[in-house]
Amino acid sequence: MLHYQNLRPFLFKLNAEVAHSIVEYVCKIAPKIPCALPYVAKQSFVCDAILEQEIDGMHFYNPVGLAAGFDKNATMIESLCALGFSHLEVGAVTPLAQSGNEKPRLWRHSNEESLQNAMGFNNDGANAVSMRLDECYPFVLPLGVNIGKNKSTSQEDAIKDYTALARIFKTNTDYLSINISSPNTPNLRNLQNATFIKELFGALREIYKKSIYLKISPDLRVDDALSLVECAIDNGAKGIIATNTTLDYSLVTNSKEKGGISGRVLAPKSREMLEQIAKSLKTKKRKTTLISVGGIANAQEAYERIRLGANLVQVFSAMVFEGPSLVKNINMGLKEFLERDGFNHISEAVGVDL
């Protein structure tokens, strides 16, 4: 774990998706190696009351979670837990298994420490993922699942996919993350409208009694994003995850003209969207959970998001470039920043810069 930067050049010689498959294999076998995960957990976990929070009925040991997309099929939960995360979000999961888009579909932009993916919701399907979650739930950390519609499902029948997923995961997850903002399923982002969201959340609340969060795109106009946020909260959303990947290909050199971009270059767009949402909610005196994701690669960036209103943050791309010590480094840095600035608890810092 301490020598990831030495290992990274060899991993980066491999196709990005192949490298990720190797990481997944290591995570699958690690729980079978005696004492391996307890040792990693002891090195990785930052335990301090200043970072612990109770949010939406869930206990978070720290604010740093794993974003959807890294563990699509819930095959790495035990190993990822040992890296010090406070919560894990698996998926995206669709009702039926699907292979996703044609390869290659994942690229590194190493100079910009960013990724570009056109995966297309490749996953084993809801039943297979649900069986894996059944084996470990309830878990020591909150487990969420990011859900999306199958590519073959029409826009008119999209709600049927989401409600089917809510039924499948209602007993073996702690929250749902609604994905209608991925750029890699044709026309999915067209579902980011008030009519669909009102109908969707109305149907989901009848089935799923725990927390439901809406994940939004960074490419929405601010006014449109704020309207969707209001609509989601009015109809039962416990919070907002901001943001998914961006289609702004000008952010990287030698971009592919497909897929979404994540990583450091997404940070300004994601940060701005968070700030606008948090300001709007504060002005209207509406309390809701805000989870910030997109370009968070160090403690300074995570701290900025918290001061702009994020209750929790999530990482993904930075794991590829910084390695498994990322979570510990962010949490250690956050603890130092909070103590430096005179905060007794992380909740005191949430939104202070608005």
C-alpha positions, 0 to 999 in steps of 0.5 A: 500500500505504501509503495503504490507510486512505484507500482503505478507505472507498471499498471499504467502500461496496461489497458485501463480496464484490464488494470482495474480487473487485476485490482478487482481480482486482488480485492476478491482474494485478499479476504482469503489471506489470513490477517491481510485485511485486518493489517490493512485496516489497522494502517488505513482507518482514521478513528476520531470523534471529530470526523464521525457523523450520524446522517439520515439514520446511518453512522459514518466513521468519517466523511470519505466514501467510495463513489459508484463505478469502482465496484460495479458488482459488489465483489470487492466490499470487504477489501474496500472497507479495509481501506478506511472508507466510511461508506461504499456505493456499488453499481451502477446496477441495472435490472438485467445483466448487460455487457455495456458498450464496445471496448475500449471504453475506459481511458486515462488522461495521466497528465490531468490525473483524470479518467474518461469512461464510456462503460455503459452500465456494464454489470452482472444484473440486479439479482446477482449483485443482490445475492452478494449483498445478502451475504454481507448485509448488514455491514459494518459500513453503510452500503448504497447501490447506484441504480439505472435503467437497462439500455434496452428499456424505453424511456416510457418504461424507465420507471419500471426498471427503477422500481424493480431495482428498489424492490430487489435492494430494499432489504440489503442496502442502506440507501439508493442512489438514483442514476439518471445522469450518466452520459453513457446510456443513450437518452438517459440524461433526458430523464432529468426533468421535473415530471419524471423525477416527481413520478419516479420518487413518488413510486420509489417512496412506496417501495423503499423506506430508507434514504434515496439520493438523486445523483445529478450531472455537472453539465446542467444549467444551474437554474435547471439543476436547482429546479430538479433538486427542489423537485426531488426533495419535495417528492421524498429525496433525502439528499443530492449527490453532485456530480456525475461525470462531464461531457465537456471534452475541452477539459482534457487533451486528446479526449475521446468524443464519447463517454464522461470525464472524471478526475481532477479536471472535473473539480471546478465544475463539481465544486461550483454545482455543489456551491450553487445547490448549497446556497440555494438550499440555505437561502430557502432554509431547506436542510438536506444531505449533500454528497460531493463527488468529482475531482476530490484527490486530497484533503484540501479539496475535500475540506473545501467541499465540506465548507461549501456545504457537503456533509460527505464526499466520495472519491473514485478517479483519485484512487487510480492515481493516488492509490489505496492510501488516499482515504487515510491521507484525506481523513488525516488532513481533514482532522488537521484542518478542522483542529487548525480552524478551531472546529470541535466537530466536522458538522461545524464546518459544513457550509461555513463558506457559503 
